[in-house]
Amino acid sequence: FVGLILSKIGRLPGFVAHWISLLLGAGWTAFLGSTLLPAELTWREKLGDLADRLMLWIEIAMGEGQGTDNLVFVLQTAILIWLVSYICTWFTFRTHNVWGAIIPSGFALLANLYYAPPRLTSYLIIYLLCALLLIVRTHLYLQEKEWRAARVSYNPDIGFDFLRDGAIFAVLVIILAWHSPTNALPRLYDLLNTFEEPVSRMQSQFNRLFSTLHYDWRSGTATFGTTLALSGPVNLSDTPIMDVATDGRRYWRAVVYDKYTGRGWVNTDPAIIALQTHDPRLEVHPFELRQEVVQTIRLLQPGTLLYAAPQPLRFSLPTKAHFYPLRTSASALEGTVRLTVSSRIEEAPAAQLTLAEAVPLNASMFRSRTTLREGQTYTVVSSQSVADVQSLREAGDGYPAWVLERYLQLPSSLPQRVRDLAEEITRGYDNAYDKAVAIESTLRQLTYNKRVQAPPPERDAVDHFLFDSREGYCDYYASAFVVLARAVGIPARLAAGYAQGEYEPAMEAYRVRARDAHSWPEVYFPRYGWVEFEPTATVPVILRPQLPAEETGSGTEAGPQEQDLDRNLPEDEEQFGEEAGPERGTPPRLGPRWEAKHWLAAALLSLALTGATVLGSLWRRGLQGLNPIERTYERMCRYARLLGIKGKPSQTPYEYASCLTAAVPQGKSAISRITDLYVRERFSDREISPGEREEVESAWRRLQRAIGWRLVEKAVYFVAGEGGEGKGEKG
């Protein structure tokens, strides 16, 4: 409303109007925020409190702490809504620049939909329809101004005609865009996916600055960035993330955190190095009792973040490794490499740093140098610890300097009772392994709860978990383990990624879903490197052999790869969510055609909706009573009939599939898979597995897009007078 008034005051300069709007918006936001403060405070005290909160939040944003004040989020959201509303109104009614209204509001809507449940996608459709109509109406308004200036006569009812035709065109465009193949514009697809890494960093910072917000994530991947906040409830979905083919059940690590802040974790690795395919610079750790594990990973979500079992040695694609360049010393010779740092993290200025001496390349996160699409695969070889209990007990405490410098850090604000508890738990043990097991066993007695509330803003998160709430999910268990271990001098760090997922025999691979997001601690042992532990109460502990399998201490097949991890961990779901203004003078009056056309359009719209409802009911009627495989095959046949492919009673399913493949060659694999499982369902006693049912649904989605695109092609050729057949089409 304020934007509308200011935009209509023609003599008011733009910059003056903008300042007035900004001041009014700030005043309204302050008033809104003050209503959320205790009523006994005076207005001056309320404003002072709001200012103090904002300044404290800015200090946290410029540092590494975790924001815990939800009122700041309310204030920022309110001012952003005010600004977006004002900008859209100003561009619509003052400058008549339709894109100045569509782009800001579109970004705001997409930002909300990114974390919203899929059912809210209907708002995007409504927005697109309104945006296209606004474009039509604004263009017509500007054209009418030119006509009036040139004294060109035109029908007063032309506005309705344009909006009617514009609405029809908008609906067709939205339908076409919605059903077009996702790979139709690969360059645009690659361009959009270049934003995946920046968006991931922004999400990581958002989680840090608003760590106590309570909201559910949208179905999709968990976010793994440079920070991990110990916050409130989590709720991840069954969205498939990747399929992993390997010979054992393991963790799939995404990132490692080294610094505990009291409210969460930070990855402080400031440098990035480019690694080539099978780059040997990672294979420098002369650790004992480890074996190489090969994993083939097929991504089901696009992105650049790479997953691997700890500790990755070789990737089958070029990568970017995040690491910390360490100072060298005589005690830092366990696994060293000469390297050149060619880039730094975004917060630091770009620089070329050459290290003249050898330092350990201890990478904490890997990203692909190009965006990986859905369905792409890569192979990674990891060095998995198979150390036995006796060897770990005898590892000693000869830690390298680079381990002691980074992995014993604790904040000065850590309550003393946490350190006292660590001493109490480990009293009586004389080696790091037994102390770590004692900490692990103690934490597993706490209650697992993924709906736990965030710790109070003024409290240390681990202290609150150990002494007050005594319940949480894996982030809390792993954090408490690392803090307690460091408190008694055991180097440890926190790793985040995914648990092994559910094994699918048909694929001979593990299907990893969003709900499998997990975090766990890793402890450093001299000579043996980083070794995983499992303190989370709902996840089975990692079983290790008591004695070495061979006297040489290498080549054993026993160890964590035989850990009794549940194949599916559904309970461990953590991690890691207008119209133009009047012209001067008398506008053209609407003629009598307006009312008639208005009612006619309403009647036609009602008739269309009724017809669509009836057709939808008829379409679904024939699918009732069918199992998922049969229903998918029947849908495929119905879509095929839209292409003019009618089945004959004498045809077998495979013959019919061949006819459809000839018409839609890009859907060959999906057609073949759906037909195979349909024949098995109808004529075989072999049961269809849940994984195969899910595979059929995925194949149907791909085929549906391919057939939709083929229908569009036939329609285009028909309009062009070519009988629906494309020129030069194979087959």
Secondary structure, DSSP 8 states (H G I E B T S, - for coil): -HHHHHHH-TTS-HHHHHHHHHHHHHHHHHHHHHTTS-TTS-HHHHHHHHHHHHHHHHHHHHSS-----HHHHHHHHHHHHHHHHHHHHHIIIII--HHHHHHHHHHHHHHHHHTS-GGGHHHHHHHHHHHHHHHHHHHHHHHHHHHHHTT----TTHHHHHHHHHHHHHHHHHHHHHHS-TTS-HHHHHHHHTTHHHHHHHHHHHHHHTTT------SS-----SEEE--S-------EEEEEE-SS---EEEEEE-EE-SSEEE----EEEEE-TT-GGG-----SSEEEEEEEEEESS-EEE--BSSSEEEESS-EEEEE------TT--SS-B--EE-EE-TTS----EE-SS-B-----EEEEEEEE-TT-EEEEEEEEE---HHHHHT--S---HHHHHHTT---TTS-HHHHHHHHHHHTT--SHHHHHHHHHHHHTTSEE-TT-----TTS-HHHHIIIII-EE-HHHHHHHHHHHHHHTT--EEEEEEE---EEETTTTEEEEEGGGEEEEEEEEETTTEEEE----TTS------SS-SSTT--S---SGGG----S--TT------------SS------THHHHHHHHHHHHHHHHHHHHHHHHHHHHHTTTT--HHHHHHHHHHHHHHHTT----TT--HHHHHHHHHHH-GGGHHHHHHHHHHHHHHHH--S---HHHHHHHHHHHHHHHHHHHHHHHHHHHHHHTTSTT--TT---
